[in-house]
Amino acid sequence: MKFIHTADWQLGMTRHFLNPEAQARFSQARLDAIRGIGQLAVEEGCEFVVVCGDVFESNQIDRQVLTRAFDAVAATPGVTFCLLPGNHDPLDAASIYISNSFRERKPENVVVLEGNEPFNVADGVELLAAPWTSKRPLVDLVDRASELAGPSDALRVVVGHGALDSRSPDSADPSLISLSRLEARIREGEIHYVALGDRHSTTDEGSSGRIWYSGAPEPTDYVEVDPGNVLLVELDADRCTVESRRVGTWAFERVERQLSSEADIEMLESLLDTVTEKERTVLKLALIGQVTLAQHDRLDRLLEHCTDRFAAVEAWERRSDLHVLPDDAEAETFGLSGFAAEALGELRKLGQSSDDAEAAEARDAIALLYRLTRSAS
């Protein structure tokens, strides 16, 4: 028996650092991933797909997002998509899953896992679902769903969402999923695979090889490890094979560079040139060191060019520490005299002050003065 395990589609997600054009492409990529998942299921002979929570970014998504998502799912009508409400889209009174728009437009191959009763998804295969009904569960929903199911001869796949207790520093959180209890149930043959969502990084948990986070099908942040995948699961009572398949097309990349010369800037430019699929790459830069005004001007032009080429370019403020100061030759080319020359000298001294705020202001003033003198000439 084969199926696909995925999670955290978060359809309707927006990112503040994306301009409208890039945001539209980011949103479309998430819909394209759904079509890719359906096509993969057809190619691999999978009867169903489990989507383990956070299908939608929230319960207040735009109706167009819902409609386009349903179109993507309906493209493979022979594959059943089983949707689990998660913490972003819980099955509460305001849930998208009970809205008129959802009920009226839902394709026949979509099933919402809204209860704890075992769901017969295929011949001899049951899903034990643990849907979120609020933002803050007061119990381990996954363990409760497993416990309520009772004995069965069917292959059982637990479909859950949330953090494992082995990964959380907050031991008092009642909603944490107990890894040890899941592994005990697997050893006893009560359950055969645990499909989890919430963690956006593809992760094999525990020692059984049967407890997995699929990760998000498209990356959403820099801290994720190996996102952009779904899991192809082949399962029977005695054997479980899990294969990661890439469906994502976007990337979030961090770059840290030490800059102190023209050669360093050239190396940074060469490094950024090697990035493939720039239009689908979000870049965060941490630049450290000290450069001259001319070097900083070149760096500004480089970053401006990158902003046009990449999906987005962000400054990694917490890790950045780049100082801009004119060398002696540059100071002479300012062409200043009298009071203005004295002011430049004072600013150069302040630019090396131990007071970080004062030094930063002085360096900004020097850079502005440099540009004004260049434009005047």
Residue pairs with C-beta under 8 A, 6 or more apart in sequence:
1 47
1 122
1 124
1 125
1 155
1 234
1 235
1 236
2 44
2 45
2 46
2 47
2 232
2 233
2 234
2 235
3 41
3 46
3 47
3 48
3 49
3 50
3 121
3 122
3 157
3 233
3 235
4 37
4 40
4 41
4 44
4 46
4 48
4 49
4 50
4 230
4 231
4 232
4 233
5 49
5 50
5 52
5 195
5 212
5 214
5 230
5 231
5 233
5 242
6 37
6 49
6 50
6 51
6 52
6 214
6 217
6 230
6 231
7 51
7 52
7 53
7 54
7 86
7 161
7 195
7 196
7 197
7 198
7 213
7 214
7 215
7 216
8 52
8 53
8 54
8 86
8 197
8 198
8 200
8 214
8 215
8 216
8 217
8 220
9 30
9 33
9 34
9 51
9 54
9 55
9 56
9 69
9 216
9 217
10 30
10 54
10 55
10 56
10 57
10 88
10 216
10 220
11 27
11 30
11 31
11 55
11 56
11 57
11 61
11 65
11 66
11 69
12 27
12 56
12 57
12 58
12 61
12 62
12 65
13 26
13 27
13 30
13 57
13 220
14 23
14 57
15 23
15 26
15 220
15 282
15 312
17 282
17 312
17 314
18 26
18 282
18 311
18 312
19 312
22 279
22 311
22 312
25 279
25 280
25 311
26 218
26 250
26 311
27 65
29 218
29 248
29 249
29 250
29 280
30 217
30 218
31 68
31 69
31 72
32 72
32 249
33 217
33 218
33 247
33 248
33 249
34 69
34 72
34 73
34 217
35 72
35 75
35 76
36 217
36 247
37 49
37 217
37 230
37 247
38 49
38 72
38 73
38 75
38 76
38 79
38 81
39 75
39 76
40 46
40 230
40 232
40 245
40 247
41 47
41 48
41 49
41 76
41 79
42 76
42 78
42 79
44 232
46 79
46 232
47 79
47 80
47 121
47 122
48 79
48 80
48 81
48 82
48 121
48 122
49 79
49 80
49 81
49 82
50 82
50 84
50 127
50 157
50 159
50 195
51 81
51 82
51 83
51 84
51 197
52 84
52 86
52 159
52 160
52 161
52 195
52 196
52 197
52 198
52 214
53 84
53 85
53 86
53 87
53 88
53 89
53 132
53 160
53 161
53 162
53 197
53 198
54 86
54 87
54 88
54 89
54 161
54 197
54 198
55 69
55 83
55 84
55 85
55 86
55 89
56 65
56 66
56 69
56 88
56 89
56 96
57 88
57 89
58 88
58 89
59 89
59 90
59 92
59 94
59 95
59 96
60 94
60 96
61 96
63 101
66 96
66 101
66 102
66 105
67 105
70 105
70 106
70 107
70 110
73 81
73 107
73 109
73 110
74 107
74 109
76 109
77 107
77 108
77 109
78 109
79 109
80 109
80 110
80 111
80 121
81 109
81 110
81 111
82 111
82 113
82 119
82 121
82 127
82 129
82 159
83 97
83 110
83 111
83 112
83 113
84 113
84 129
84 130
84 131
84 159
84 160
84 161
84 197
85 91
85 95
85 97
85 112
85 113
85 114
85 131
85 132
85 133
86 132
86 161
86 162
86 197
86 198
87 132
87 135
87 161
87 162
87 198
89 95
89 96
89 97
90 131
90 132
90 133
90 134
90 135
91 97
91 98
91 112
91 114
91 131
91 132
91 133
92 133
92 134
92 135
96 102
97 112
97 114
111 119
111 121
113 119
113 127
113 129
113 131
113 159
114 129
114 131
115 129
115 131
116 128
116 129
116 130
116 144
116 145
116 148
116 149
118 126
118 127
118 128
118 149
118 152
118 154
118 156
119 126
119 127
119 128
119 129
120 126
120 154
121 127
121 157
124 153
124 154
124 155
125 154
125 155
125 156
125 157
126 149
126 152
126 154
126 155
126 156
126 157
127 156
127 157
127 158
127 159
128 145
128 146
128 149
128 156
128 157
128 158
128 159
128 191
129 145
129 159
129 160
130 141
130 142
130 144
130 145
130 158
130 159
130 160
130 161
131 141
132 141
132 161
132 162
136 175
137 162
137 174
137 175
138 174
138 175
139 174
139 175
140 174
140 175
140 176
140 177
140 178
140 181
141 160
141 161
141 162
141 175
141 177
142 158
142 160
142 162
142 177
142 178
142 182
142 194
142 196
143 177
143 178
143 181
143 182
145 158
145 160
146 158
146 181
146 182
146 185
146 190
146 191
149 156
149 190
151 190
155 192
155 235
155 236
155 237
156 190
156 191
156 192
156 193
157 191
157 192
157 193
157 194
157 195
157 235
158 182
158 191
158 193
158 194
158 195
159 195
160 177
160 194
160 195
160 196
160 197
161 196
161 197
161 198
162 175
162 176
162 177
162 196
162 198
163 173
163 175
163 176
163 177
163 198
163 199
164 176
164 177
164 178
164 179
164 196
164 205
165 171
165 176
165 177
165 178
165 179
166 179
166 205
166 206
167 199
168 176
170 176
177 196
179 205
179 206
179 211
182 191
182 194
182 206
182 211
183 206
183 207
183 208
183 211
185 191
186 192
186 194
186 208
186 210
186 211
187 208
189 237
192 210
192 235
192 236
192 237
192 240
193 210
193 211
193 212
193 233
193 235
193 240
194 210
194 211
194 212
195 212
195 214
195 231
195 233
196 205
196 211
196 212
196 213
196 214
197 213
197 214
198 213
199 213
199 215
200 215
200 216
200 219
200 220
200 221
200 224
200 227
201 213
201 215
201 224
201 225
201 226
201 227
202 212
202 213
202 214
202 215
202 225
202 226
202 227
202 229
202 231
202 244
203 212
203 213
203 215
203 225
204 211
204 212
204 242
205 211
205 212
205 213
209 240
209 242
210 240
212 231
212 233
212 242
214 229
214 230
214 231
215 224
215 226
215 227
215 228
215 229
216 224
216 227
216 228
216 248
217 228
217 229
217 230
217 247
217 248
218 227
218 228
218 247
218 248
218 249
218 250
219 227
219 228
219 248
219 250
219 251
219 252
220 227
220 252
221 252
222 252
222 253
222 254
222 282
222 284
224 252
226 244
227 248
228 246
228 247
228 248
228 249
228 250
228 251
229 244
229 245
229 246
229 247
229 248
230 244
230 245
230 247
231 242
231 243
231 244
231 245
232 242
232 243
232 244
232 245
233 240
233 241
233 242
233 243
234 240
234 241
234 242
234 243
235 241
249 277
249 280
250 280
250 281
250 282
250 311
251 277
251 280
251 281
251 282
252 281
252 282
252 284
253 275
253 281
253 282
253 283
253 284
254 284
254 285
254 286
254 316
255 268
255 271
255 272
255 283
255 284
255 285
255 286
256 285
256 286
256 287
256 288
256 316
256 319
257 264
257 267
257 268
257 271
257 285
257 286
257 287
257 288
258 264
258 288
258 289
259 265
259 268
259 287
259 288
259 289
259 290
259 291
259 295
259 299
259 322
260 289
260 290
260 291
261 291
261 295
262 295
262 298
264 289
265 291
265 295
265 298
265 299
265 302
268 299
268 302
269 302
272 283
272 302
272 306
275 281
275 283
275 310
278 309
278 310
278 311
279 309
279 310
279 311
280 311
281 310
281 311
282 310
282 311
282 312
282 314
283 306
283 310
283 312
283 313
283 314
284 313
284 314
284 315
284 316
285 303
285 313
285 314
285 315
285 316
285 320
286 315
286 316
286 319
286 320
287 299
287 320
287 322
288 319
288 320
288 321
288 322
289 321
289 322
289 323
290 322
290 323
290 324
290 325
291 299
291 322
291 323
291 324
292 324
292 325
292 326
292 327
292 330
293 324
293 325
293 326
293 330
293 366
293 367
293 370
294 330
296 324
296 367
297 370
297 371
303 313
306 313
307 313
323 351
323 359
323 363
324 351
324 363
324 366
324 367
325 348
325 351
325 352
325 363
325 366
326 334
326 348
326 366
326 370
330 370
331 344
331 345
331 348
334 341
334 344
334 369
334 370
334 373
335 373
335 377
336 343
336 344
336 373
344 366
344 369
347 362
347 365
347 366
347 369
348 362
348 366
350 358
350 359
350 361
350 362
351 359
351 362
351 363
351 366
352 359
353 359
353 362
